[in-house]
Amino acid sequence: MEDNGSVNTRSSGALTKYDLIVIGSGFAGCMTTLNFLEHAKDLGKMPTVALIEAGKEGERCGASRWTPAFFRLDKNNNLDSNFKNEMKLVSNGLADQAYCEKLEREVPYTVQFLLDHGVKVQHQTEKNVYLGFHTDQNFSKGDGGGYAIILKLLEHILSFPNVDIMWETNAEQLLTVDDGTIHGVRVRKNDGYFSRVFGKQVMLSCGGFEGNREMMGRYVGPRSEQLGLVAPGLKYNTGYGLTMGLQVGAATAGSFHGLHCELVDTRSSKPEATVWGHSFGIVVNEHCKRFYDEGNRSLFATCEVIAYETWRDQNQKAYFISDAPIMDRFRPGWVYDTTDLEPEQGDTIEELAGKLGLNPQDLKQTLDEYNSSIDNKEFDPMILDGKRTNGLTPNKTNWANPIKVAPFYGYPLTAKVVFTFGGLKVDLDSRVMSMTGAPIPGEFLALSVTKTYPPCNSALRCLTFGRLAGKAAAQAL
């Protein structure tokens, strides 16, 4: 299909060529846009920006709007000092250490930027859960979650007269000149027709491909269609950023078959109805069999893996089982109350099994075997306590507390995808790299999700590299 015209929103005369085109209005896109505008103003310039978003105005699309925005920070707003080592561990040594170190250096400046622009960051000392962070048990999050952060960033963006936000506009192809320089993007508007938006620099910040079933099947593999999306805005993450980059010869990085998923309450229609506390009970499949060491590392180090295994090997069905002492200790709180529904409850294991749709005798047998295999060490959820089972397959290696005190509680769980891992390769200045190792002229990427990595830092990564990308684009004017 031929282009039927060019977008021209700032002038009724000559064709507009923006100084910067930003594709995607999440954390990375908004931070890129705002920092570009502010830094250019400080330089005495008034460049034009097009912020292109596939979703509708008011939806606040993608993942950023829905995330609780957990931050891996200490009380002084420094990134977890062990983050780079954790990245090395979970990626089997493949993580780019220079990238991780730059993130560590830049995160305090990112948090200060957010504070200076009216975003509130909550800090608390977590007294019930071993976080596994090097933050002195500090647990942080953006006040109001991702939605509040996005609204505040957009508020500042809209105060500039030199920015156009193009809603319901899907960027689908990068435009190049003969020497390979990117000079714009072809977009599809909500009427189905193509248009062209021209720009001197193009910033890709448009998420992964979890909303594209064809790409999920191609990269993640069979039965990926069973993975629901943890939040509705993810339907707009259709992988066009990746496709556009590949079309112009970009190199790739990361584990394309991998993804970040979470165990969510199957009964709930609430976005991000995650049940985090798998570590403090047992998780069984539909046959009432345990299939994962729920306590092999910290909660945040294992939440992704147990969800992945639920999808891959357990027919997308898992059930968390615990008892009164655990629920009394952790509720109310984020560990079990991110879902909006009360857990199922029974005065006996058999009664609970019936409410969960499990075989009562089989669940009772699994609980009896579990309880009888536990050693006599003290239960302490604030450390890797070594309280374990013996003789089970698999054993539970920490926090193996007996499940004996009524009432008994359970949640029916399934895995839902949060984001995919593979992406385009970038250098430390956010330039997209070609297969030859040279940067592609005019193309930038505010975030490259390159490897598997520990949770509670995706928001900080988007915000930080978006900030840096916006500043770099302004300096390149």
C-alpha positions in Angstrom: 0.0 0.0 0.0 1.4 3.4 -0.9 1.6 6.3 1.5 -1.3 8.6 1.0 0.2 11.6 2.6 2.4 13.0 5.4 1.4 14.1 8.9 1.6 17.9 9.2 0.3 19.0 12.6 2.3 22.2 13.3 1.8 24.2 10.1 -0.7 24.6 7.3 2.1 25.4 4.9 5.4 23.6 4.3 5.9 20.0 5.5 6.9 19.7 9.2 10.1 17.9 10.0 10.4 17.4 13.7 13.6 17.6 15.6 12.7 14.5 17.5 10.2 11.7 17.1 9.5 9.6 20.2 7.6 6.4 19.7 5.8 5.2 22.8 4.4 7.2 25.8 5.4 5.0 28.7 8.1 5.7 31.2 10.9 5.7 28.6 9.0 7.7 26.0 7.8 10.4 28.5 11.2 10.7 30.1 12.9 11.0 26.7 10.4 13.7 25.6 10.5 15.7 28.8 14.3 15.7 29.2 14.7 16.6 25.5 12.4 19.6 25.9 13.9 20.8 29.1 17.5 20.3 28.2 17.0 22.0 24.8 15.3 25.0 26.6 18.4 25.2 28.9 20.5 25.4 25.7 18.3 28.3 24.5 16.6 26.2 21.8 13.0 25.4 21.0 12.9 22.2 19.0 9.8 20.4 17.9 8.8 17.0 19.1 6.3 14.4 18.0 5.3 11.9 20.6 3.6 9.0 18.9 1.3 6.6 20.8 -0.7 3.6 19.5 -3.3 3.8 22.2 -6.2 6.2 22.8 -5.9 9.5 24.7 -6.7 8.9 28.3 -5.9 5.2 28.3 -2.3 5.8 29.3 -1.2 2.7 27.5 1.5 0.0 27.7 3.0 -1.4 30.9 4.1 1.8 32.6 0.6 2.9 33.5 -0.3 -0.3 35.3 2.9 -1.2 37.2 3.0 -0.7 40.9 6.5 0.8 40.2 8.6 -1.0 42.8 12.1 0.5 43.0 15.2 -1.4 44.0 16.5 1.5 46.1 18.1 2.1 49.5 16.8 4.9 51.7 19.2 7.4 50.0 17.8 6.6 46.6 20.8 4.6 45.4 20.2 1.5 43.3 20.8 -1.9 45.0 24.6 -2.2 45.0 24.3 -5.9 44.3 22.2 -5.4 41.2 25.0 -5.8 38.7 26.1 -9.1 40.4 22.5 -10.4 40.4 22.3 -9.6 36.7 25.4 -11.5 36.1 24.1 -14.5 38.1 20.6 -14.7 36.4 22.0 -14.2 32.9 24.7 -16.8 33.3 27.4 -14.1 32.8 25.9 -12.7 29.6 24.7 -9.4 31.1 26.5 -6.2 29.9 28.2 -5.1 33.1 29.1 -1.6 31.7 25.3 -1.1 31.1 24.5 -2.2 34.7 27.2 0.0 36.2 25.9 3.0 34.2 22.4 2.3 35.5 23.8 2.2 39.1 25.6 5.5 38.7 22.6 7.3 37.1 19.7 6.1 39.2 20.1 8.6 42.0 19.9 11.4 39.4 16.8 9.9 37.9 15.1 9.7 41.3 16.0 13.3 42.0 14.5 14.3 38.6 11.3 12.6 39.5 11.2 14.3 42.9 11.9 17.7 41.4 9.0 17.2 39.0 6.4 16.3 41.7 6.6 12.5 41.8 6.6 11.1 45.3 8.7 8.1 46.2 7.7 6.0 49.2 10.2 4.3 51.4 9.6 1.8 54.1 11.6 -0.7 56.0 10.3 -4.2 55.2 10.0 -6.1 58.5 8.3 -9.3 57.3 9.9 -10.3 54.0 13.6 -11.0 53.2 13.9 -8.8 50.0 17.2 -10.2 48.8 18.3 -6.6 48.0 21.4 -4.8 49.3 19.2 -1.9 50.5 19.2 -2.6 54.2 15.7 -4.0 53.8 14.4 -0.7 52.3 11.4 -1.2 50.0 10.5 1.6 47.7 7.8 2.4 45.2 6.4 5.4 43.3 3.5 6.8 45.2 0.4 6.0 43.2 2.2 3.5 41.0 3.0 3.9 37.4 -0.2 5.8 36.6 0.7 8.7 38.9 4.2 8.9 37.5 3.0 9.0 33.9 0.4 11.6 34.7 3.0 13.9 36.3 5.4 13.5 33.4 2.7 14.2 30.8 1.6 17.3 32.8 5.1 18.8 32.4 5.3 17.7 28.7 2.0 19.4 27.9 3.3 22.7 29.4 5.5 23.0 26.3 4.0 24.4 23.1 6.5 22.7 20.9 5.3 19.1 21.3 2.6 17.2 19.4 1.1 14.1 20.9 -0.3 11.8 18.2 -2.8 9.3 19.8 -4.1 6.2 18.0 -1.1 6.3 15.7 0.9 3.1 15.3 4.5 3.5 14.1 5.2 0.7 11.7 8.3 1.4 9.5 11.3 3.6 9.8 12.0 5.9 6.9 15.6 6.2 5.6 17.6 8.1 3.1 20.1 6.5 0.7 23.0 6.6 3.1 20.9 4.7 5.8 20.1 7.7 8.0 16.8 7.5 9.7 14.7 10.5 8.8 11.2 9.6 10.0 8.6 6.9 10.4 5.6 5.6 8.5 2.6 5.4 10.8 -0.9 3.9 10.5 -3.7 6.1 11.8 -6.9 4.9 13.4 -8.6 5.1 10.0 -6.3 2.4 8.7 -4.4 4.6 6.3 -0.6 5.2 6.3 1.0 8.6 6.8 4.6 9.7 7.2 6.1 11.7 10.0 9.5 13.2 9.3 12.2 13.9 12.0 15.9 14.4 12.4 16.1 11.9 15.2 13.8 8.9 16.1 13.6 7.4 19.6 12.1 3.9 19.9 10.5 3.4 23.4 7.6 1.3 22.4 7.8 -1.8 24.6 8.2 -5.5 23.8 6.1 -7.9 21.8 3.9 -9.5 24.4 0.8 -8.2 22.7 1.7 -9.9 19.4 0.6 -13.5 19.3 2.6 -14.3 16.1 5.8 -13.0 17.6 5.1 -14.7 20.9 4.7 -18.0 19.1 7.8 -17.4 17.0 10.2 -16.4 19.8 8.7 -17.7 23.1 7.3 -20.9 21.6 4.4 -23.3 21.6 1.4 -22.6 23.9 2.5 -19.0 24.4 -1.1 -18.1 23.4 -2.1 -19.5 26.9 -0.2 -16.6 28.5 -2.7 -13.8 29.3 -1.5 -10.2 29.7 -1.1 -9.0 33.3 -2.6 -5.6 32.3 -4.8 -4.4 29.5 -2.4 -1.8 28.2 0.0 -4.5 27.1 -2.1 -5.2 24.0 -0.4 -2.2 22.4 3.1 -3.7 22.9 3.1 -5.5 19.5 6.8 -5.6 18.8 6.8 -2.9 16.1 9.9 -1.3 17.6 11.8 -4.6 17.2 10.5 -5.1 13.7 11.3 -1.6 12.6 14.9 -1.9 13.9 15.4 -5.3 12.2 14.2 -3.8 8.9 17.0 -1.3 8.9 19.7 -3.8 10.0 19.8 -3.4 13.8 21.6 -6.0 15.9 19.7 -7.7 18.6 20.5 -8.6 22.2 18.8 -10.8 24.9 16.9 -13.9 25.5 14.1 -13.8 22.9 12.5 -17.0 24.3 12.3 -15.6 27.8 9.8 -13.3 29.5 8.9 -11.9 32.8 5.6 -13.3 34.1 3.9 -13.4 37.5 1.4 -15.6 39.3 -1.9 -13.9 39.5 -5.2 -14.7 41.1 -7.3 -16.5 38.5 -10.6 -15.3 40.1 -9.7 -11.6 39.7 -10.3 -9.3 36.8 -8.1 -6.6 38.4 -4.9 -5.8 36.4 -1.7 -6.9 38.3 -3.7 -9.2 40.7 -0.3 -10.7 41.6 0.0 -13.1 44.6 3.6 -12.5 45.7 3.9 -14.7 48.8 4.6 -18.1 47.2 7.7 -18.4 49.5 5.7 -18.8 52.7 3.5 -21.8 52.0 3.5 -24.4 49.2 2.4 -24.2 45.6 0.8 -27.3 44.0 -0.4 -28.1 40.5 -3.8 -29.4 39.5 -2.8 -32.9 40.7 -2.0 -31.5 44.1 1.8 -32.1 43.6 4.5 -29.6 44.4 6.7 -28.8 41.5 9.1 -26.0 42.6 11.3 -25.2 45.6 9.2 -22.2 46.8 12.0 -21.1 49.1 15.2 -21.6 47.1 16.0 -17.9 47.0 14.3 -14.6 48.0 10.7 -13.9 47.0 11.6 -11.5 44.2 14.4 -13.8 42.9 11.9 -16.7 42.4 8.5 -15.1 41.6 9.3 -15.0 37.9 10.7 -18.5 37.6 7.8 -20.3 39.4 5.3 -18.4 37.2 7.3 -19.4 34.1 7.3 -23.1 35.1 3.5 -22.9 35.9 3.0 -21.9 32.2 5.6 -24.2 30.7 5.1 -27.4 32.6 1.9 -27.2 34.8 -0.9 -26.6 32.3 -1.2 -23.0 33.5 -2.7 -24.1 36.9 -1.1 -23.6 40.3 -2.5 -23.2 43.8 -0.9 -21.5 46.8 -1.7 -23.2 50.2 -1.0 -21.8 53.6 -2.5 -21.4 57.1 -3.6 -19.0 59.8 -0.1 -18.0 61.2 1.2 -17.0 57.8 -1.9 -15.0 56.8 -2.0 -13.3 60.2 1.6 -12.3 59.9 1.5 -10.9 56.3 -1.9 -9.5 56.0 -2.8 -6.8 55.4 0.1 -5.9 53.1 1.4 -6.2 49.6 2.5 -9.9 49.9 -1.1 -11.3 49.5 -3.3 -8.2 49.1 -2.3 -7.1 45.6 -5.2 -9.1 44.4 -8.6 -7.6 45.2 -10.2 -10.8 46.4 -10.0 -12.6 49.7 -8.3 -16.0 49.7 -10.4 -19.2 49.7 -10.7 -20.5 53.2 -11.5 -23.8 54.9 -11.5 -25.2 58.4 -9.9 -28.3 57.1 -7.5 -29.0 54.2 -10.2 -31.1 52.6 -12.7 -28.2 52.7 -10.1 -25.8 51.2 -9.4 -28.3 48.5 -13.1 -28.4 47.5 -13.3 -24.7 47.2 -10.2 -24.6 45.0 -11.5 -27.5 42.8 -8.7 -29.9 43.9 -9.0 -33.5 45.0 -9.3 -33.3 48.9 -7.5 -36.6 49.6 -4.6 -35.8 47.3 -4.1 -32.4 48.8 -4.3 -33.8 52.3 -1.6 -36.4 51.4 0.7 -33.8 50.0 0.3 -31.6 53.1 0.9 -34.5 55.4 4.1 -35.5 53.5 5.3 -31.9 53.5 4.6 -31.3 57.2 6.3 -34.6 58.3 9.5 -33.8 56.3 10.3 -30.5 57.9 13.3 -30.0 60.2 13.3 -28.3 63.6 15.0 -25.1 62.7 13.4 -21.8 63.6 11.2 -20.2 60.9 12.5 -16.7 60.1 11.2 -15.0 56.9 13.7 -12.1 57.4 16.7 -14.3 56.3 17.3 -17.4 54.2 16.6 -19.4 57.3 17.6 -22.9 56.1 14.4 -24.3 57.5 13.8 -27.1 55.0 12.2 -30.4 54.1 14.1 -33.6 53.6 13.2 -36.5 51.3 10.8 -34.7 49.0 11.0 -34.0 45.3 11.4 -31.1 45.2 12.5 -30.2 48.7 11.8 -26.8 50.1 15.1 -25.3 51.2 14.0 -22.2 53.2 10.9 -21.1 55.1 9.4 -24.6 55.3 7.0 -23.8 58.0 4.4 -26.5 58.9 0.9 -25.9 57.5 -1.2 -27.1 60.4 -3.2 -24.3 62.0 -6.8 -23.7 60.8 -8.2 -21.9 59.1 -6.4 -22.9 55.9 -6.1 -20.5 53.0 -5.5 -20.8 49.3 -5.4 -18.9 46.0 -5.9 -20.4 42.5 -3.1 -19.0 40.3 -2.1 -18.7 36.7 0.9 -17.2 35.0 0.5 -13.9 33.0 3.1 -12.1 31.0 4.4 -8.7 32.1 7.0 -8.2 29.4 9.3 -9.9 26.9 13.1 -9.9 27.1 14.6 -9.8 23.6 15.3 -6.4 22.1 17.6 -4.3 19.9 21.2 -3.8 20.8 22.3 -0.4 22.0 25.4 1.3 23.2 25.8 3.2 26.4 24.6 6.4 24.6 21.3 4.7 23.6 22.2 4.5 20.0 20.9 1.4 18.2 23.7 -0.7 16.8 23.8 -2.2 13.4 24.9 -5.8 12.7 28.3 -4.4 11.6 28.8 -2.9 15.1 28.4 0.7 13.9 25.5 2.9 15.2 22.6 3.4 12.9 22.4 7.2 12.1 19.4 8.9 13.6 18.0 5.9 15.5 17.9 5.6 19.3 16.4 3.3 21.8 15.5 4.5 25.3 15.4 1.1 26.7 16.8 -2.3 25.6 15.4 -5.3 27.5 18.4 -7.5 26.8 18.6 -10.3 29.3 16.6 -12.0 32.1 17.0 -9.9 35.1 15.9 -9.5 38.7 12.5 -7.8 39.3 11.9 -4.3 40.8 14.1 -2.4 38.5 12.3 -2.3 35.1 10.7 1.0 35.9 14.0 2.5 37.0 15.7 1.3 33.8 13.0 2.8 31.6 13.0 6.1 33.5 16.8 6.3 33.7 17.7 5.5 30.1 14.8 7.6 28.9 16.2 10.5 30.8 19.7 10.0 29.3 18.4 9.5 25.8 16.4 12.7 25.9 19.4 14.7 27.1 21.6 13.1 24.4 19.1 13.9 21.7 19.0 17.6 22.8 22.8 17.8 22.8 22.8 16.5 19.3 20.7 19.4 18.0 
